[in-house]
Amino acid sequence: MSMTDDEIWRAVAAQRVILVELLESLSAPDWDHPSLCADWRVRDVVAHVVLSSNPEFWVLLINLIRARGSITRLARDTGIRHADRVGAPELVAQLRAAIPMRTTAPGTTPADRLMDVLVHIQDIAIPLGRTVEMPTAAARLAIERVWSTGWLFRSEQRLSGFHLLATDSGWSAGSGALVEGSTADLLLLATGRSARVHALTGPGAAELIQRAAVG
């Protein structure tokens, strides 16, 4: 289920439109609601999506130094700083302006941008009790990218001992006790989110749920 770069970028743009529409429906308190990302408010997640849509090399380098070389700390700190400087209406306007952008940070690909926006939409929607469907083809491409670049999420190591199978796309990875679910739910799992773990089934699901609770 491959996609060309042009198809990926069109999918990214479509998801950014969906995110803008979601944000336009939020109340003022919603913007300060905790997201699925630890220590990130909804507004911080939005700011991160805005910043990552048009990264500048020297800005990234300076902020990476400030974050002492940690990509995770870089994303968190820059997102929070930008969210504290910019109000919700301006964040929405910036995201709307970013819809057609096709820019990647050094060492990343269009698939990374697709994965980022797909997952961050859920980081916002799920805690707010909103349902936003994730396109299966896009989710499959994203989870393939996540699984093949283990340095960031360490998915293969974290989920060792389980054979993951997406019931809607046929994607599979790992070995061990079978865990089944939608590609979207497995993508959230692979990126370290446990919010949809109880939707997973199969002989290994109970053990995986227990591991997620402990983690």
C-alpha positions as CSV (number, residue, x, y, z in Angstrom):
1,M,0.0,0.0,0.0
2,S,2.6,2.5,-1.1
3,M,2.0,6.2,-1.8
4,T,4.0,8.7,-3.9
5,D,5.5,11.8,-2.2
6,D,2.8,13.8,-3.9
7,E,0.1,11.6,-2.5
8,I,1.6,11.8,0.9
9,W,1.7,15.6,0.8
10,R,-1.9,15.8,-0.3
11,A,-2.8,13.5,2.6
12,V,-0.8,15.8,5.0
13,A,-2.7,18.8,3.6
14,A,-6.1,17.0,4.1
15,Q,-5.2,16.2,7.7
16,R,-4.2,19.8,8.4
17,V,-7.6,20.9,7.1
18,I,-9.3,18.4,9.4
19,L,-7.2,19.7,12.4
20,V,-8.1,23.3,11.6
21,E,-11.8,22.4,11.5
22,L,-11.4,20.6,14.8
23,L,-9.6,23.6,16.4
24,E,-12.3,26.0,15.2
25,S,-14.9,24.0,17.2
26,L,-13.0,24.2,20.5
27,S,-14.0,26.3,23.5
28,A,-11.5,28.6,25.3
29,P,-11.0,26.1,28.1
30,D,-10.4,23.3,25.6
31,W,-7.1,24.9,24.5
32,D,-5.7,24.4,27.9
33,H,-6.9,20.9,28.3
34,P,-4.2,18.2,28.8
35,S,-3.4,16.3,25.6
36,L,-2.3,12.7,25.3
37,C,1.3,14.1,25.3
38,A,2.7,14.3,28.8
39,D,2.9,17.9,30.0
40,W,1.5,19.3,26.8
41,R,-1.7,21.3,26.7
42,V,-3.8,21.2,23.5
43,R,-2.4,24.6,22.5
44,D,1.2,23.2,22.9
45,V,0.4,20.3,20.5
46,V,-1.0,22.8,18.0
47,A,2.0,25.0,18.3
48,H,4.3,22.0,17.6
49,V,2.3,21.1,14.5
50,V,2.6,24.6,13.3
51,L,6.4,24.8,13.9
52,S,7.1,21.4,12.4
53,S,5.2,22.3,9.2
54,N,7.9,24.8,8.1
55,P,11.2,24.0,10.0
56,E,14.2,26.2,9.5
57,F,17.6,24.5,9.8
58,W,19.4,27.2,11.9
59,V,16.4,27.6,14.2
60,L,16.3,23.8,14.7
61,L,20.0,23.7,15.4
62,I,19.9,26.5,18.0
63,N,16.9,24.9,19.7
64,L,18.5,21.5,19.6
65,I,21.5,22.9,21.4
66,R,19.1,24.5,24.0
67,A,17.5,21.1,24.4
68,R,20.9,19.5,25.0
69,G,20.6,17.3,22.0
70,S,17.2,15.7,22.9
71,I,14.7,15.7,20.0
72,T,11.9,15.0,22.4
73,R,12.8,18.0,24.6
74,L,13.3,20.1,21.5
75,A,9.7,19.4,20.3
76,R,8.2,19.9,23.8
77,D,10.1,23.1,24.7
78,T,9.7,24.9,21.3
79,G,6.0,24.0,21.2
80,I,5.3,25.3,24.7
81,R,7.3,28.5,24.1
82,H,5.4,29.2,20.9
83,A,2.0,28.4,22.5
84,D,2.8,30.8,25.3
85,R,3.6,33.6,22.9
86,V,0.7,33.1,20.5
87,G,-3.0,33.1,21.1
88,A,-5.4,30.4,19.9
89,P,-6.8,32.5,16.9
90,E,-3.3,33.1,15.6
91,L,-2.3,29.5,16.0
92,V,-5.3,28.5,13.9
93,A,-4.3,31.1,11.3
94,Q,-0.7,29.8,11.2
95,L,-1.9,26.3,10.8
96,R,-4.3,27.3,8.0
97,A,-1.4,29.0,6.3
98,A,0.7,25.8,6.7
99,I,-1.9,23.6,4.9
100,P,-0.1,23.6,1.5
101,M,3.5,23.5,2.9
102,R,5.7,20.7,1.8
103,T,8.8,21.2,4.0
104,T,10.6,18.5,6.0
105,A,13.3,18.9,8.6
106,P,16.8,17.5,7.9
107,G,16.8,13.7,8.1
108,T,13.0,13.4,7.9
109,T,10.6,12.5,5.1
110,P,7.0,13.4,4.0
111,A,5.9,10.3,5.8
112,D,7.1,11.8,9.0
113,R,5.0,14.8,8.5
114,L,2.0,12.6,7.8
115,M,2.6,10.5,10.9
116,D,3.0,13.6,13.0
117,V,-0.3,15.3,12.0
118,L,-2.2,12.0,12.2
119,V,-1.1,11.2,15.7
120,H,-1.3,14.8,17.0
121,I,-4.9,15.1,15.9
122,Q,-5.7,12.2,18.1
123,D,-3.6,13.7,20.9
124,I,-6.1,16.6,20.9
125,A,-9.3,14.8,20.0
126,I,-9.3,11.8,22.3
127,P,-8.9,13.7,25.6
128,L,-11.6,16.1,24.5
129,G,-14.0,13.3,23.8
130,R,-14.0,14.0,20.1
131,T,-13.9,11.3,17.4
132,V,-11.8,12.0,14.3
133,E,-11.4,9.1,11.9
134,M,-7.9,8.3,10.7
135,P,-7.6,7.2,7.0
136,T,-6.4,3.6,6.9
137,A,-4.0,4.0,4.0
138,A,-2.4,7.0,5.7
139,A,-2.2,5.3,9.0
140,R,-0.5,2.2,7.5
141,L,2.2,4.4,5.8
142,A,2.7,6.2,9.1
143,I,3.1,3.0,11.2
144,E,5.5,1.5,8.6
145,R,7.6,4.7,9.0
146,V,7.5,4.6,12.8
147,W,8.4,0.9,12.9
148,S,11.3,1.3,10.5
149,T,12.8,4.3,12.4
150,G,13.1,2.8,15.8
151,W,15.4,5.5,17.3
152,L,12.6,7.9,18.1
153,F,9.7,5.8,19.5
154,R,11.6,2.5,20.1
155,S,8.4,0.7,19.1
156,E,10.1,-2.7,18.3
157,Q,11.8,-2.7,21.7
158,R,8.9,-1.5,23.7
159,L,6.5,-4.0,22.1
160,S,8.8,-7.0,22.0
161,G,7.1,-10.3,22.6
162,F,4.0,-9.3,20.6
163,H,2.9,-9.9,17.0
164,L,0.9,-6.9,16.0
165,L,-1.7,-7.3,13.2
166,A,-3.8,-4.5,11.7
167,T,-7.2,-6.0,10.9
168,D,-8.1,-3.3,8.4
169,S,-4.9,-3.1,6.4
170,G,-3.0,-6.3,6.9
171,W,0.0,-4.6,8.3
172,S,1.9,-6.7,10.8
173,A,5.1,-6.6,12.7
174,G,6.9,-8.3,15.6
175,S,6.7,-11.9,16.9
176,G,5.1,-13.5,19.9
177,A,1.5,-13.3,21.3
178,L,-0.9,-12.0,18.7
179,V,-2.4,-8.5,19.3
180,E,-5.0,-7.3,16.8
181,G,-6.5,-3.9,16.2
182,S,-7.1,-1.2,13.6
183,T,-4.1,0.4,12.0
184,A,-5.0,3.7,13.7
185,D,-5.1,2.1,17.2
186,L,-1.8,0.3,16.5
187,L,-0.2,3.5,15.3
188,L,-1.1,5.2,18.6
189,L,0.4,2.2,20.4
190,A,3.5,2.3,18.3
191,T,4.1,6.0,19.1
192,G,3.7,5.5,22.8
193,R,0.1,6.3,23.3
194,S,-2.0,3.9,25.5
195,A,-5.3,5.8,25.0
196,R,-6.7,3.1,22.7
197,V,-5.0,0.1,24.0
198,H,-8.3,-1.3,25.4
199,A,-9.7,-1.5,21.9
200,L,-7.0,-4.1,21.0
201,T,-7.9,-7.8,21.0
202,G,-6.2,-11.2,20.6
203,P,-4.3,-13.6,22.9
204,G,-1.7,-11.1,23.8
205,A,-4.0,-8.1,24.4
206,A,-4.4,-8.6,28.1
207,E,-0.7,-8.8,28.7
208,L,0.0,-5.8,26.5
209,I,-2.7,-3.8,28.4
210,Q,-1.1,-4.7,31.7
211,R,2.3,-3.6,30.4
212,A,0.9,-0.3,29.2
213,A,-0.7,0.3,32.6
214,V,2.6,-0.4,34.4
215,G,4.5,1.8,31.9
